[in-house]
Amino acid sequence: MNSRRILLLLASFAVSAALLLLILRDVPVNEVLSSIGAADPGWLLLSFGLVAASLLLRGIRWSVLLDRRIPVVPATHMVNVMFLGNQLPLRLGEVARSVLATRNRVPLGTAASSIVVERLLDTLIVVLMIAASVGASPEVSERAALFGFFALFGFLVLLFFARYPQLAHRILDGLLGLIPFLGRLPLKALLVDLLAGLQPLTDLRALLSTVFWTMIAWGVSLGGYYCCLLALGIETDYLRSVLLGVSLAALSLALPVSIAGLGPFEGAIVLSGNIVGMDPLASVSLGFLFHGVSVLSYAIWGTIGLLALGVSPAAAFRADASDNEGERVNPA
């Protein structure tokens, strides 16, 4: 591990520790533990089940994005491995999923571009949820609308170039003519892989199918959060709380600045609780409970995914994807 990765790892620990101290500053830890310990096991079990269902639905969506080049079952295992990897330092889950896709003869760039498309769709959903839940706060709504505009614009531009790849190549050639030193980078190869990853979405049926599975997956995730609210016996504005809590928690994981999202995730739930007027103890307990359910689910299903794919953790979460070049042409 080089010095840059060591510094990132240390910074991640520092961010998690600082945020946890801030979150627990005015809420006794023993009361948080007591609240979580008194959670209804039935609702908790249902929450675990819904998290597992959301992983399956995301596996189906990824298989659709890759034009079924990876069947649903192995695609789901790879998605599970990704979520497990994203809990580790340096968040290598996305890299691991892209590399594992090469075992099914999917080019690394194509797999990576499909993940980019996923993120754009997820960003749109998150922004819409925030906008729907914080209408009383104009400043937040404006920012949500701005993020939504850029996400939608980027998504539409990508679809346009996937539909007209010759135009994309002409633009790239023009850019290389204006800035010659960019020719040292493998931009043409990357563009080919990117457009190949987007190609399935140029078909209206595939696009609608992807959007459908995205909405269903997020709906199930909202259900998992709602079950945690009921498990703790929290009475609140459930619609706003669920929409805002899940969306802010998702945004808190966007940057790899902590270990397994510990700290930012709980902070996002506490912030959502403050906005909807939730009791501080309830919001802190909810943050730790929902995070615990999520991480434990990722650990279980991610481990099962590694075993099903026959991949060791060391090989799956290797920081340098180029180390796996030899696996790119191997069948699943």
Secondary structure in CASP SS format (residue, H / E / C, confidence):
PFRMAT SS
TARGET T0000
AUTHOR 0000-0000-0000
METHOD secondary structure of the structure
MODEL  1
M C 1.00
N C 1.00
S H 1.00
R H 1.00
R H 1.00
I H 1.00
L H 1.00
L H 1.00
L H 1.00
L H 1.00
A H 1.00
S H 1.00
F H 1.00
A H 1.00
V H 1.00
S H 1.00
A H 1.00
A H 1.00
L H 1.00
L H 1.00
L H 1.00
L H 1.00
I H 1.00
L C 1.00
R C 1.00
D C 1.00
V C 1.00
P C 1.00
V H 1.00
N H 1.00
E H 1.00
V H 1.00
L H 1.00
S H 1.00
S H 1.00
I H 1.00
G H 1.00
A C 1.00
A C 1.00
D C 1.00
P H 1.00
G H 1.00
W H 1.00
L H 1.00
L H 1.00
L H 1.00
S H 1.00
F H 1.00
G H 1.00
L H 1.00
V H 1.00
A H 1.00
A H 1.00
S H 1.00
L H 1.00
L H 1.00
L H 1.00
R H 1.00
G H 1.00
I H 1.00
R H 1.00
W H 1.00
S H 1.00
V H 1.00
L H 1.00
L C 1.00
D C 1.00
R C 1.00
R C 1.00
I C 1.00
P C 1.00
V H 1.00
V H 1.00
P H 1.00
A H 1.00
T H 1.00
H H 1.00
M H 1.00
V H 1.00
N H 1.00
V H 1.00
M H 1.00
F H 1.00
L H 1.00
G H 1.00
N C 1.00
Q C 1.00
L C 1.00
P C 1.00
L C 1.00
R C 1.00
L C 1.00
G H 1.00
E H 1.00
V H 1.00
A H 1.00
R H 1.00
S H 1.00
V H 1.00
L H 1.00
A H 1.00
T H 1.00
R H 1.00
N H 1.00
R C 1.00
V C 1.00
P C 1.00
L H 1.00
G H 1.00
T H 1.00
A H 1.00
A H 1.00
S H 1.00
S H 1.00
I H 1.00
V H 1.00
V H 1.00
E H 1.00
R H 1.00
L H 1.00
L H 1.00
D H 1.00
T H 1.00
L H 1.00
I H 1.00
V H 1.00
V H 1.00
L H 1.00
M H 1.00
I H 1.00
A H 1.00
A H 1.00
S H 1.00
V C 1.00
G C 1.00
A C 1.00
S C 1.00
P H 1.00
E H 1.00
V H 1.00
S H 1.00
E H 1.00
R H 1.00
A H 1.00
A H 1.00
L H 1.00
F H 1.00
G H 1.00
F H 1.00
F H 1.00
A H 1.00
L H 1.00
F H 1.00
G H 1.00
F H 1.00
L H 1.00
V H 1.00
L H 1.00
L H 1.00
F H 1.00
F H 1.00
A H 1.00
R H 1.00
Y C 1.00
P H 1.00
Q H 1.00
L H 1.00
A H 1.00
H H 1.00
R H 1.00
I H 1.00
L H 1.00
D H 1.00
G H 1.00
L H 1.00
L H 1.00
G H 1.00
L H 1.00
I C 1.00
P H 1.00
F H 1.00
L H 1.00
G H 1.00
R H 1.00
L C 1.00
P C 1.00
L H 1.00
K H 1.00
A H 1.00
L H 1.00
L H 1.00
V H 1.00
D H 1.00
L H 1.00
L H 1.00
A H 1.00
G H 1.00
L H 1.00
Q H 1.00
P H 1.00
L H 1.00
T H 1.00
D C 1.00
L H 1.00
R H 1.00
A H 1.00
L H 1.00
L H 1.00
S H 1.00
T H 1.00
V H 1.00
F H 1.00
W H 1.00
T H 1.00
M H 1.00
I H 1.00
A H 1.00
W H 1.00
G H 1.00
V H 1.00
S H 1.00
L H 1.00
G H 1.00
G H 1.00
Y H 1.00
Y H 1.00
C H 1.00
C H 1.00
L H 1.00
L H 1.00
A H 1.00
L C 1.00
G C 1.00
I C 1.00
E C 1.00
T C 1.00
D C 1.00
Y H 1.00
L H 1.00
R H 1.00
S H 1.00
V H 1.00
L H 1.00
L H 1.00
G H 1.00
V H 1.00
S H 1.00
L H 1.00
A H 1.00
A H 1.00
L H 1.00
S H 1.00
L C 1.00
A C 1.00
L C 1.00
P C 1.00
V C 1.00
S C 1.00
I C 1.00
A C 1.00
G C 1.00
L C 1.00
G C 1.00
P H 1.00
F H 1.00
E H 1.00
G H 1.00
A H 1.00
I H 1.00
V H 1.00
L H 1.00
S H 1.00
G H 1.00
N H 1.00
I H 1.00
V C 1.00
G C 1.00
M C 1.00
D C 1.00
P H 1.00
L H 1.00
A H 1.00
S H 1.00
V H 1.00
S H 1.00
L H 1.00
G H 1.00
F H 1.00
L H 1.00
F H 1.00
H H 1.00
G H 1.00
V H 1.00
S H 1.00
V H 1.00
L H 1.00
S H 1.00
Y H 1.00
A H 1.00
I H 1.00
W H 1.00
G H 1.00
T H 1.00
I H 1.00
G H 1.00
L H 1.00
L H 1.00
A H 1.00
L H 1.00
G C 1.00
V C 1.00
S C 1.00
P H 1.00
A H 1.00
A H 1.00
A H 1.00
F C 1.00
R C 1.00
A C 1.00
D C 1.00
A H 1.00
S H 1.00
D H 1.00
N H 1.00
E H 1.00
G H 1.00
E H 1.00
R C 1.00
V C 1.00
N C 1.00
P C 1.00
A C 1.00
END
